[in-house]
Amino acid sequence: MQLLVVGALLSPGKRTVTAALRVLGLADDPRFGTFHHLLSRARWSSLQASRVLLSLLVTAFVPSGPLVLGLDDTRERRTGAKISAKGISRDPVRFSHGHFVKASGLRWLSLMLLTPIPWAHRLWALPFLTLLVPSQRYNEERGHRHKSVTDWARQMLRLVQRWCPGRPLIVVADSAYAAIRWLSDLQQDRPITVITKLRLDAALYDPAPDRAAGQMGRPRLKGDRLPTLASLVHDPQTRWEHVRLNRWYGEIHRQVDIISQTVVWDHTGLPPLRVRWVLIRDPKGKFSTQALLCTDLLQTPRQMLEYFVQRWQLEVTVEEVRAHLGVETQWQWTDLAIARTAPATLGLFCLVTLMAHERWKSHHVRVRRAAWSAKTLPTLVDALAEVRRALWKVPTFRTSAPEREMVQVPLEFIERLTDALYSAA
């Protein structure tokens, strides 16, 4: 297993088992089938690996305070009759407001730790737990109860809550998780704070009035109906508050207009939910007015905005793992190997971050620069290059026999070659 992990970190291009063996000098090893069986047959727990990974991340980057988690799903495009868990749904990566994209493949739900990285001087999203969400047809063919994405998300969050007892959890997610029943379930027992988008036409009500002395009947669950958030946008009576944020989707010191209120969100047949909403308007008119909700009524509007803006790092991480860590390039087709390989490949992002963090405690931070690039801070590419520099020095690989003919190579050529190898995607 260690050889497979090292081979995946060093391999450029596709992250297949054979690519890992080749880069380690094991292309002639007759036991190559054993490496495939580690993914398709061996008994080991992906959940336990995720728990260990989260423990390492928390110890290194978030030793105290609440854990801010990002929840998002992505699509891995896989075709073929043997890829049984695949389905057809909206592709969240290639989808835009003016272009609806459907894709056939595997749907993955990923939970990421949102934390500042000291040497990067910015916030990263680290995917420590990823689960496969099988299609409805897959479950029906096997007689399994179909679980929606929100069902899987609830299980993942409760699992993390058991792994980190005593640590408050704050979850940021997109509008797909603005579901009353799901949010209400997360407020039972040990509440989990969720910040997500809210529809502008949602049915909002005043909190239920106090029960009068001697009043008969069932107590009220909500008060009077309130105007929709969409109507508040164009209402001249709306009093907007000007807020200056330190970070806003890559910008620094961005000013927005907000208004906030604590209400009851209700829908027929569903339990009413107490939430705090915040309506956001851009004075520059660059983005349309949108609303957020938070299940923690004590959160301030500024805190809600600062937490939700961090969700953009989820998209950055998904793009990085596709470009540099070989996600979507694996070729396993058995159910068990499929369920293990993609989460392990995404977990390489966390592993690279941890290894680079340990290296740069005692070494100078290296950033790959060029005359045409003003890059000053390290990114995943630089962290991966640093990890590869360290791994190439470990006596893990087969070397030439002593009787082999030696060839002198210019040092400048070796340096250019190793630089290209360290930074290969």
N, C-alpha and C positions, 0 to 999 in steps of 0.2 A: 504493500500500500504506500509506503514511503517513497519507493521508486516511482510509482505512478504519479504521485503528487509532484515530486521533483521534475519528472519528465514533462508534466503538464505546464509547469512554470517555465521550463526552458524551451518548449516547442514553439516555433513560429508557425502560423497558419492554423491548420486543423488540430483540434485537441482530441485525437483518437488514441486508443491504446497503442496501436502500431507506431504512431508518431512519437509517443513518449518513449517507446522502446528504442526507436532509431536514434533519438537524440542522446540517449544514455549509452549507446554503443552495444545494445542488446539485440540487434537485428538478427543475429545468428543463434540466439538462445533457443534451444528446442522446447523450453518450457513456456513458450509464449502463451499457450492456452490458459495457464494458471493466472496470468494477469487479467484475461478476459473474465475468468470465473470469479475474480474478486468482486466484480460488479454484478454479475448475473446469478451467482450461486452462493457466495460466501455469506455467513451469518454475522451481520454487524448492523448497528442501529444508526441510521442517518439522524434521527432525533437526538440521540446521545452526542453525536458529533456536533450538532448545532448548539446543544447546551454548553459543551466545552468551549466552543468558539465564542459564544456570547459571554461566557465568564471571562475569557481572556480580553475581549473588547471592553467590557465594563471595568475590569481592573486597570487596563491601560489608559482609558480615555474618560470614563465617567465613574470615578470611585465613589461619588456621593451625589445626592439630589435625584430628581425625577429622571426617568429614561424616556427620551423622545423617540418615538418609533414612526416610521413611514410605512404605509400599507399600499401596495400596488400590484396589479397583475399584468403580465406580459404574455405575448404569443410567440411560441417557437414553431416556425414553419417546418412541418414534417409531413411527408407523404409516404404512401406505401400501405399495402394490405396488412402488414404485420404491426403497424403502429395503431393499436386497437383503441387507445384512450383519446385519440384525436377527435376534434369537433370543429364546427364552423361558427365563428363569432366575430365581433368587431375587433380589429387590430388596434390596440391602444397606442402603439408606437407610430404607425403610419396614418392614423386617423387625424383629421383636422376638421375645423368648423364647416368648411366648404367642400370637403371631400370625404365621403363615407367609404371606408375600406373594410371588407370582410376577408378573413384568411382562414385556411384550413391548417390545423396543427394542434400542438399541445398547449394547454393553458396553464401557466404557472402563477401561483400567488406567492409573493415575496414580502417578507417582513424585514425592514432595514433599520439599523440603529443610526439615528441622526446625531452626529457629534462633531465638534470642532477637532481638527487635526493640528497639533501644535506646529509642526514643521511645514505644513501646507498653508497655515494662516487662513484657513477657510473651513467650511463645514462640509463633511462627506456623508454619504449614505452608504452604510455597510450592510450588505445582504447576508445575514447570518442564518435565516430560516426560510426555506423555499419548499412549497408543497405543490404536487400535481393536482389539478382540478379536472377529473375525468369528465367526459361528455355524458349527457343524459342517456344517449344510446348505449354507451359502454356499460353503464350501471344497469340499465334495463336488460341487456343481454345476459348479464351475470346474476340477475336477481338481487342486486344491491340497492339500498335506498339511496336515491340521488340527493346530494347535498349541494346547495348553491354556494356561490363564492362567499357570501356573508356568513354562511354556516361554517365554512372552513376558516374564515377570518376570526370568528368568535373562538373557535377551538385553539387557534394559534395564540391569540392574546391571553387566554386563560392559562395556556401552557407556560408562556413567558412569565406570567404572574406567579405561578408556582415555582419557577426556576429562580426568580428574584423576589423573595418575600420581603415585604417592608419597603420596596421601592415603588413610588408612584409611577404610573404609566400614562403618558400623553401620546395619543395617536393622531396623526394627520393623514387624511385620505381624500380622494376625489369624490365627486357627487354620486358615484355608484354606491357609496356606503352611507348615503343620507337616507337610511331606512329606519322608520320609527321603531319597529319591533326589535331590530338588531341593536339599535342604540339603547333601547330600554333594557334589553337583556344584559348589556354591559354595565348597567347601573345597579344591578342586584349584587348583594353580598359586598364584595370589595369593588367599588366603582372604578371604572377605567375612563379617563377623560378622552373624548373624541372631538376633534375639530375637523369639520368638513364643509362642503358647500351646501347652501340651502336654496331651494327654488324660490323665485320672486313671487310666485302665486300660491305659496304654501298657506294652509289654513291655520292662522295664528289667533290665539285667544288670550284674554287677561287671565291671571291666576284666579283660582276659585275663591269667592269671598268667604269670610269667616262665617262659621255656622252660628246662627242665632240661638239664644237660649230657648229651649223647649221646642225647637223646630223638629218636625216629623219628616220621615222619609230618608231616602239615601242621600248622603252628602254629595254636593256638586264636585265635579272633577275639573271644571274649567269655568271661566267667566264669560264675558261678552266677546263676540267676534270682533277682531281688530282689522283695520284696513290692510290690504296686501302690501308687501314690500314694494311691488311695482308701482303702486299708487303713490307711495312716499317719495319716489324718485322725482316726480314732476310736481309734487305739492309745494307751493311757495311757502307754506307754513312750516315746512321741515327745517329744523335748525341743525345745520351741519357743523361738525367740530373739525378743525384743521389739525392734523397730526403729522409730524415729521418722523419718518422711519429711518433707521440707520441702514437697513438693507431692504431692497425690493427687486428681486429677479435680476441680479447683476448690477443694479444701480446702487448708489450710495446717497443717503440723505434725500429720500424721495418723500414728497408731501402728498397726502391724500386727504379726502374729506370722508368722515365717518359719522354714523349715528348708530346707537345701540340700545337694546331693551331686553328685559327678561320676560318671557312669555311662555304660554303652553302651546305646544304643537300637537295638533290632533287630526286624526283621520278616522273615518267610520270603520268600526270593527277592530281598531288597534288601540293599545293603551296610550293615554295622553302622556306627553313627555315635556318636562320643564327644561327649557334651553335658554341660552343667551344668544341673540343674533346680533350681527354687526353688518351694516350696509356700507359698502365702500364705493366711493365715486372718485374718479380721476379728474382733477381740475384741468389737466392738459388734454383730456379727451382721447388718450392713446388706447385705453381699454374700456370696455363697456362696464356699467355698474353691476356689481355682483354682491352676493350676500354669503356670509359664513355663519355657522352655528357651532356652539360649544356646549357640551353636556355639563361642564363645571360652571355653575353660576357665579363663582367667585373670581373667575378669570376676567381680567380687564380687556377691553377691546384692543389695546395696543399689544398685549401679550398674545391674544388670538391671532392677530395679523403676523406677528414675528414668528410664531410657531408655524403658521400655515405657509408662509413664504419658503420655509425650509423644504417643503414638499418638492420643489423644483429639482432638488438634488437627486431625487429618485430617477427622474428622466435622464440626468447626466450619468448616473451609475449604469443604467440599462444600456446606454449608448457606449460607455467605456468597455463593459464586459463583452459586448458584441464586437467591438473594434480591436481589442487587445488581448482578451482572454479566451477567445474561441467559442463563446456561447453560440449555439446553432450549428456548430461544425462537427459535433459528435455523431457517431453512426450506430449506436446501440439500438437494438430493436426488440429485445425481450422486455417484458413489463417491469421486472425488478431493476434491470440495468437502466432503463429509461428513468424510472423514479429516483435513481441515485445519482446519475451522471450530471444532469443539469443543475441540481442543487449544489453538488460538489464543485462544479465549474464556477458557479456564482460565488461560492464560498472562497474561491481563490482570491477574490477581491479583498476580503477581510484578511486572509493569510498574508497577502503581499503587503497590506497596510501594517500589520503587526510586525512582520519581519523587517520592513524598512524603518519602522519606529525604533526597533531595538538597534538596528545598525546606526541610525543617525543620532543616537544618544552619545556615541563615542566617535563618530566620523563626521566629516564635513558633508553637508547636504549638497548633492550634485544636481544641477539643472542643465539639461541639454539645450544649449543656446546656439544661435546662428545670427549672421549679420542681418537677415531679413525678419528676425523674430525678436520681440521685446519681452520675451518670457523671463520672469524673474522668480516665480514660485514653482515648486515641484508639483507635478501631476501624477496620475497613475503610471504613465509611461516612465517617468523618472524613478518612481518607487520600484516598478518591475525591473528596470535596468539595474538598480542597486542590488536587488535580491539575486538577480542572475550573476552579477559580479561575485557575490559571496558564494553562490552555489558552484560556480565553475572552479573555485579553489578547493572545494571539498573532494577528497579522493574517492569519489563514488563511481567514476567512469573508468572504463578499460583504456589503458594507455598502450602505446607502441612497445613492442618487445625490445630488449636492449640491443639485439643484433640488427635491428632495422637500420637502413641507411638514413643518416641525418642530412637535412637540407637546410642551408642558411636562408632565412627570410628577413628582409628589412623590417626593423622595428616599427617604422611608420606605417607599413602595410598591415602589420599585426594589429596596431592600435586602431586603424580605420576598420578593419575586419571585425574586431571585438566590439567596437562602438556600434556598428550596424547590427551585430548579433544581439547585443544587450537590448536594443530598442526595437527589435523586430516584433511585429504584431502577432 
